[in-house]
Amino acid sequence: MNTIEDTLNARIGARIRIERESRSWSLSELADRAGVSRTMIHKIERGDSSPTATMLGRLSGAFGISMSTLIARAEMQEGKLLRFASQPVWRDPQSHYLRRHVSPRSDLPIDLVQVELPPGSDIPMPASSYALARQLIWLQQGELLFIEGDTRHAMRAGDCLELGPPNDCRFVNESAESCVYLVVRLNHSGA
């Protein structure tokens, strides 16, 4: 891992601690709400372990915010222009998917996130990670199998999908090439 990724992971860990403490939750209470190990949360908060995408989805869902919002709160400054070089980039240590927060941090209730999903990836996300928002997935490059509950959406470049009511889902790349998609998220709560 490089220094930029180390720094972002440390900021994400610190932000998780801030979110937890601002709600007056103990580590055990957050662990129960997110369905994850108390020990793992403690390691992430201290910066001793890098969170996976699945872990961030569970934690952000427990907080009632999106993974995008959690990462944006950890990294971004206010402003109308977010230059490419300043866009927070996070790499999942497990699947190596690359997530870039594209939209500037503002009072607009929308987030734009670009994801590059390596071949063979299968990323589960709990329904709680997008319970307070509406989302679109716009496939830019490659092929993506998006599984929403019991429904399978086989997507090709250019396809755009509106997600239904919150449901456990999976982002799957069964192809031999990376796929790139944009997640457009409209936050209902403004969180």
N, C-alpha and C positions, 0 to 999 in steps of 0.2 A: 504494500500500500504506500502511496506517496504522501508527502507532507500535507497537500491540500485536502486529500481524503481523510487523513488523520485529524486535521483541524475540524473538518465538517462533522466527523463522527463524534469528536469531543464536544462540539457545540450542540449536536443533536442530543447527546447524553445529558448535557447541562440543561437543555430545554425540557427534556422529559422530567427531570427533577423539579424544575420550576413549575411546570404544569401540574405535577403531582402535589407539590407543596402548596401551590395557590389554591388547591381544593381541600387542603388539610387532610390528605390521604397518606396513610402509611404505605410502606413498600408492600406489605401484605395485602392491603386493601386494593391497591392498583393491580397486583398480581391476580387477585380473585376476579376483579372486574374484567381484566384483559384475558384471563385464562392462560397466563404464562408463569414461569418460575420467578419467585421473588429474588432468588440468587442471580438469575440472568438480568433482571431489571437493575439490580444493584451494580453488577459489572458494567452494564451499558451506561448507567449514570456516572460512574467513576471513570469511564473511558477505557476500561480494561477489555471490553469486547465490542465488536462492531455489530449493530443490529441488522437483522435480515429484513427484507421487504415484508415478509409475513409478520415478523415481530412488530415492525413499525405500524403495519395495518391494524394489528390487535391493540396496540397501545393507543394509537390515535383514535380508534373506535371507542375505547374505554373513556377517553377524554371528551368524546363527542365532537371531535374535529377531524378534518381530513389529514391524510399523510402529507399532502401538499402543504397544508397550513402549518403542521408541526415543523416540517423542514424549513418553510419560509420564515417562521418565527425564530428559528435557530440561526439563520444565515443572512436574511435579506434586510436591506435598509429601505426606508421610504423613498419614493421618487417615481416620476412618470416614465423614465427611461431606464430600462435594465439592459445594459450592453451584454453582448454574447459572452465576453470574457468574465463578466461578473455574475452570470447566471449560476446559481448553485447546482452542482453536479454531484450526484451520490451514486456509488456503485454498491450493489447488493453483494456482500462477501460470499454468499452461498451460490447464487445463480450467475453472478457477474453482470446482471442487467444494469444498464446505465440510465439514470433518471435525471433529466435536466428540467429545472423549474424555469419556464420561459417568461411568464407574466411578471410585471413589476408588482411589488407589494403596495397595495393601495386600498381605498375603501370600497372599490368595486367588488361585488360578490362573485368574482369569477377567477378561476385559476387555469392556466395553460401549462401542461406538463408534457414533455417529449420523452418517450421511453425507447431505448434500443434493447430488444430482447434477443439474446443469443440463441442459436439453434439448440433444440432439445430442452429449452426452459419450460417449466411448469410452475407458475407462481399463484398460489391460492391467496385470496383476500376474503376476509369475513364481511358479512353484510354490514356490520357496524362501521366499517371503514368508509362507507358512503351513505350512511343512513340519513344524513341531514343535507343531502345535495342531489342534484340531477347531473348526469354525466353523459357525454358523447365520447365515443372512441373513433378516431379518424385514422385509418391505416395509411401511412405514407409510403411504405416500402415493404415488400415481402408478403408473407402469409401469416395470419394469426387465427388461432382457434380460441374464441372467447366462450367460456362455459358459464352460463348464468343460471344457477339452480340446476334444473333438468334440461335446459335449452342449450343447444350447441349452435354457435354462429361461426361458420367458416368464412373468414374475411380475406379479401385480396386487396392489393394496393388501390387506393381511391375510395374504398368502401367506408361508410360512416354509419355507426350504430348508436342509437339512443338506448341507454340502459333502462330496464324496467324498474319496478319497486326493488328496494334493497334485498339482496339475496346473496348467499355465499357464491363466490365466483372464482374462476381460474383463467389466467392468461397463459396460453400454451403455444409454443412455437415448435411444431413437429417437422419443420422443413430443415434443410441443410444450410440455409442462409439466415442471417440476422433479419429481424423485422423491426420497423420503426413505426411508432404510432404516436398520435397526439391525443391526450386526454383533456377534454374541455369540461370543466367542472363549475356548475353554478351552485353556489352555496346558499341554501335557504336561510340559514341562521346568521349569515355574515361572519361566522367563526373562521 
